[in-house]
């Protein structure tokens, strides 16, 4: 657990090395008695359009934060989308590869159902919200 005390952010053991604590670390009461506050390295944000950036410690709502939320640049948003698309296509390609055997003439499956499934896999990149939201087709039984 990181804490803020006397203008410094550090692990609580740095400040209270000779004190035993439960596995959860010092309590809020203990920290308050010793002029310390918990530090958060996270703030809620929209991961699609915002990012966390390191900043000097600041207090808000009883916590000390060492990150702030900033908007992503258009280039960062595009890079994220490109990465998600590449991951989705890789997953799609693996599913296609795993089902190649279903298209062999003597495969003991409903080849038409499997062909439909495989076409739906190929079509995922044409879905309206791809790659943010993907409706993956279900494998035939």
C-alpha positions in Angstrom: 0.0 0.0 0.0 1.3 3.4 -1.0 0.8 6.3 1.4 1.5 10.0 1.4 3.2 11.5 4.4 5.3 14.7 4.8 5.2 15.4 1.1 6.4 12.0 0.1 4.7 9.0 -1.5 6.1 5.6 -0.4 5.2 2.1 0.7 3.8 2.2 4.3 6.7 0.1 5.5 9.1 2.9 4.6 7.4 5.2 7.2 6.4 2.6 9.7 9.0 -0.1 9.3 9.0 -1.1 13.0 5.2 -1.5 13.3 3.3 -4.7 12.6 0.2 -4.5 10.6 -2.4 -7.0 9.3 -1.9 -8.2 5.7 -4.2 -5.3 4.5 -1.7 -2.7 5.9 -2.4 0.1 8.3 -6.0 1.2 9.0 -7.4 4.5 8.0 -7.5 5.5 11.7 -3.8 4.7 12.1 -2.9 6.7 9.1 -5.0 9.7 10.2 -3.3 9.6 13.7 0.1 9.7 12.0 -0.7 12.4 9.4 -0.7 10.0 6.5 -3.2 9.2 3.7 -3.7 6.4 1.3 -2.4 6.9 -2.3 -4.3 5.8 -5.3 -2.7 5.1 -8.7 -6.1 4.8 -10.4 -9.0 7.1 -11.2 -12.1 6.1 -13.0 -12.1 7.0 -16.7 -13.3 6.1 -20.1 -10.5 3.8 -21.4 -11.7 4.4 -25.0 -11.1 8.1 -24.9 -9.1 8.9 -21.8 -5.8 7.9 -20.2 -4.1 8.1 -16.8 -1.0 10.2 -16.6 1.5 10.5 -13.7 1.3 13.8 -11.8 2.6 15.2 -8.6 0.6 14.1 -5.6 -2.7 15.9 -5.0 -5.5 15.4 -2.5 -9.1 14.7 -3.4 -12.0 13.1 -1.5 -9.7 11.9 1.4 -7.2 10.2 -1.0 -3.9 11.3 -2.5 -3.7 10.7 -6.2 -0.5 10.4 -8.3 -2.4 10.1 -11.6 -4.8 12.4 -13.5 -7.2 11.7 -16.3 -6.4 13.3 -19.7 -8.1 12.9 -23.1 -6.3 10.6 -25.5 -5.0 12.1 -28.7 -6.8 11.0 -32.0 -3.6 9.1 -32.8 -3.8 7.2 -29.5 -7.4 6.4 -30.0 -6.7 5.1 -33.5 -3.7 3.0 -32.2 -6.0 1.4 -29.5 -8.7 0.6 -32.2 -6.0 -0.8 -34.5 -4.7 -3.0 -31.6 -8.2 -4.2 -30.7 -8.9 -5.0 -34.4 -5.7 -7.0 -34.7 -6.5 -9.0 -31.6 -10.0 -9.7 -32.8 -8.8 -10.8 -36.2 -6.2 -13.1 -34.6 -8.9 -14.7 -32.5 -11.1 -15.0 -35.5 -8.3 -16.6 -37.5 -7.7 -19.1 -34.7 -11.4 -20.0 -34.7 -11.3 -20.5 -38.4 -8.2 -22.6 -38.2 -9.7 -24.7 -35.4 -12.7 -25.4 -37.6 -11.0 -26.1 -40.9 -11.6 -29.8 -40.5 -15.3 -29.3 -40.6 -15.2 -28.5 -44.3 -13.6 -31.8 -45.4 -16.0 -33.8 -47.5 -16.2 -36.8 -45.1 -16.3 -34.7 -41.9 -19.1 -36.1 -39.6 -20.8 -32.7 -39.1 -23.4 -30.5 -40.7 -21.0 -28.8 -43.2 -23.6 -26.2 -44.2 -24.0 -25.1 -40.5 -20.2 -24.9 -40.1 -19.8 -23.0 -43.4 -22.3 -20.5 -42.2 -20.5 -20.2 -38.8 -17.2 -19.7 -40.6 -18.6 -17.0 -42.9 -20.0 -15.2 -39.9 -16.5 -15.3 -38.4 -15.1 -13.8 -41.6 -17.7 -11.1 -41.4 -17.0 -9.8 -37.9 -14.9 -6.9 -39.2 -18.0 -5.6 -41.0 -20.0 -5.3 -37.9 -21.1 -1.8 -37.1 -19.2 -1.4 -33.8 -16.1 -3.5 -34.7 -13.7 -3.7 -33.0 -15.2 -2.2 -29.8 -18.2 -4.5 -29.7 -18.2 -7.9 -31.5 -21.1 -10.3 -31.7 -19.2 -13.6 -32.0 -21.2 -16.3 -33.7 -21.9 -19.5 -31.9 -20.3 -22.8 -33.0 -22.8 -25.3 -34.5 -23.4 -28.4 -32.4 
